[in-house]
Amino acid sequence: MQFAERFKGRVAVITGGASGIGVAVAHRIVAEGGKACIWDLNAEAGAKAADAIGSQAHSVTVDVSDETSVTRAVAETVKAFRQIDILVTSAAITGPNATMWDYPPDKWRQVIDINVNGVFYCCRAIVPEMQKSGYGRIVNIASVAGKEGNPNASAYSTSKAAVIGLTKSLGKELAKSKITVNCVTPAAVKTPIFDQMSQTHIDFMLSKIPMGRFGLVDEVTSLVTWLASEECSFSTGAVFDVSGGRATY
Ligand SMILES: NC(=O)c1ccc[n+]([C@@H]2O[C@H](COP(=O)([O-])OP(=O)(O)OC[C@H]3O[C@@H](n4cnc5c(N)ncnc54)[C@H](O)[C@@H]3O)[C@@H](O)[C@H]2O)c1
């Protein structure tokens, strides 16, 4: 379901906006009257996604794990759109599936760099833009893995638990302002991210969902866009579940 003008006059940055959940959020925000700035490492996919959305979308090539790249992306976004009202941090990788004692340290660092430090750099650089107007909505995409700790995915689970902690801290720091910070913890949703995981791991994730099915991108998008809207005004530093009953807390 769409709400015609929910994002009228609002500019959203969506990291990882070229694919999966991120691109669906970008589509929905523009369909509901807003502008979307797609931030992605994949320049070609980002440009293609922005083209498909239309004139209210723009793409910026950025590596969220690189602080300088993020600073540049903020400048480019503000130049194109003058303001940033919404940040959805969707960029992430899974890292390999392996036990912790077999986990390659360089892969561990890469997961933490993108999934945790990337969210930190983006929030750190964009909050001051929101403070200029006194309004903002930050929605971090964590994962049920951050609550439950999936075996053979320790770097990813650790990174998503960190995103939950980061969300709680920042939400409290900004609680007296009109900038809210929340996160969502989806269970498995079929997107291109599945290509990074072993079939055994995908089967394990499905087996843990009481509804017995994967989530749908639209089901996550609906929750994310509500959290990104003005309607969500009395929730901050909170963790919102969308896991088909897997994590009922
Ligand atoms: N799909 C799921 O099952 C699922 C479940 C729980 C949580 N999540 C989370 O949802 C979010 C979106 O996942 P998705 O399924 O849409 O994945 P996806 O792989 O389809 O999209 C991720 C996007 O992030 C981009 N990206 C990767 N590294 C980047 C970097 N360093 N800088 C900028 N962009 C980068 C990729 O190019 C890609 O476009 C992620 O945070 C993921 O951890 C996904």
The ligand as an SDF file (V2000), in Angstrom:
LIG
                    3D

 44 48  0  0  0  0  0  0  0  0999 V2000
   18.0850  -10.0590    2.3430 N   0  0  0  0  0  0  0  0  0  0  0  0
   18.1140  -10.5750    3.5620 C   0  0  0  0  0  0  0  0  0  0  0  0
   17.8740  -11.7670    3.7820 O   0  0  0  0  0  0  0  0  0  0  0  0
   18.4140   -9.6810    4.7270 C   0  0  0  0  0  0  0  0  0  0  0  0
   18.0150  -10.0970    6.0110 C   0  0  0  0  0  0  0  0  0  0  0  0
   18.3190   -9.2900    7.0970 C   0  0  0  0  0  0  0  0  0  0  0  0
   18.9670   -8.1020    6.9130 C   0  0  0  0  0  0  0  0  0  0  0  0
   19.3370   -7.7440    5.6550 N   0  0  0  0  0  0  0  0  0  0  0  0
   20.0570   -6.4840    5.5040 C   0  0  0  0  0  0  0  0  0  0  0  0
   19.3300   -5.6730    4.6000 O   0  0  0  0  0  0  0  0  0  0  0  0
   20.2410   -4.8010    3.9320 C   0  0  0  0  0  0  0  0  0  0  0  0
   20.0350   -4.8870    2.4410 C   0  0  0  0  0  0  0  0  0  0  0  0
   20.3000   -6.2000    2.0150 O   0  0  0  0  0  0  0  0  0  0  0  0
   19.8680   -6.7160    0.5820 P   0  0  0  0  0  0  0  0  0  0  0  0
   19.3190   -8.0600    0.7950 O   0  0  0  0  0  0  0  0  0  0  0  0
   19.0880   -5.6820   -0.0990 O   0  0  0  0  0  0  0  0  0  0  0  0
   21.3410   -6.8790   -0.0860 O   0  0  0  0  0  0  0  0  0  0  0  0
   21.8600   -6.6070   -1.5640 P   0  0  0  0  0  0  0  0  0  0  0  0
   23.1260   -7.3610   -1.6910 O   0  0  0  0  0  0  0  0  0  0  0  0
   20.7760   -6.8710   -2.5550 O   0  0  0  0  0  0  0  0  0  0  0  0
   22.1730   -5.0290   -1.5550 O   0  0  0  0  0  0  0  0  0  0  0  0
   23.2520   -4.4870   -0.8570 C   0  0  0  0  0  0  0  0  0  0  0  0
   23.7750   -3.3070   -1.6410 C   0  0  0  0  0  0  0  0  0  0  0  0
   24.8540   -2.7370   -0.8770 O   0  0  0  0  0  0  0  0  0  0  0  0
   25.8770   -2.3290   -1.7820 C   0  0  0  0  0  0  0  0  0  0  0  0
   27.1690   -2.2500   -1.0840 N   0  0  0  0  0  0  0  0  0  0  0  0
   27.9360   -3.2750   -0.6420 C   0  0  0  0  0  0  0  0  0  0  0  0
   29.0670   -2.8100   -0.0970 N   0  0  0  0  0  0  0  0  0  0  0  0
   29.0160   -1.4640   -0.1820 C   0  0  0  0  0  0  0  0  0  0  0  0
   29.8910   -0.4100    0.1970 C   0  0  0  0  0  0  0  0  0  0  0  0
   31.0850   -0.6660    0.7830 N   0  0  0  0  0  0  0  0  0  0  0  0
   29.5240    0.8780   -0.0350 N   0  0  0  0  0  0  0  0  0  0  0  0
   28.3330    1.1360   -0.6400 C   0  0  0  0  0  0  0  0  0  0  0  0
   27.4670    0.1880   -1.0450 N   0  0  0  0  0  0  0  0  0  0  0  0
   27.8100   -1.0970   -0.8130 C   0  0  0  0  0  0  0  0  0  0  0  0
   25.8650   -3.4150   -2.8630 C   0  0  0  0  0  0  0  0  0  0  0  0
   26.5070   -2.9540   -4.0490 O   0  0  0  0  0  0  0  0  0  0  0  0
   24.3740   -3.6600   -3.0220 C   0  0  0  0  0  0  0  0  0  0  0  0
   23.8240   -2.8250   -4.0200 O   0  0  0  0  0  0  0  0  0  0  0  0
   21.6330   -5.2140    4.3960 C   0  0  0  0  0  0  0  0  0  0  0  0
   22.0270   -4.3670    5.4550 O   0  0  0  0  0  0  0  0  0  0  0  0
   21.4280   -6.6230    4.8910 C   0  0  0  0  0  0  0  0  0  0  0  0
   22.4060   -7.0040    5.8310 O   0  0  0  0  0  0  0  0  0  0  0  0
   19.0770   -8.4890    4.5560 C   0  0  0  0  0  0  0  0  0  0  0  0
  1  2  1  0
  2  3  2  0
  2  4  1  0
  4  5  1  0
  4 44  2  0
  5  6  2  0
  6  7  1  0
  7  8  2  0
  8  9  1  0
  8 44  1  0
  9 10  1  0
  9 42  1  0
 10 11  1  0
 11 12  1  0
 11 40  1  0
 12 13  1  0
 13 14  1  0
 14 15  2  0
 14 16  1  0
 14 17  1  0
 17 18  1  0
 18 19  2  0
 18 20  1  0
 18 21  1  0
 21 22  1  0
 22 23  1  0
 23 24  1  0
 23 38  1  0
 24 25  1  0
 25 26  1  0
 25 36  1  0
 26 27  1  0
 26 35  1  0
 27 28  2  0
 28 29  1  0
 29 30  1  0
 29 35  2  0
 30 31  1  0
 30 32  2  0
 32 33  1  0
 33 34  2  0
 34 35  1  0
 36 37  1  0
 36 38  1  0
 38 39  1  0
 40 41  1  0
 40 42  1  0
 42 43  1  0
M  CHG  2   8   1  16  -1
M  END
$$$$
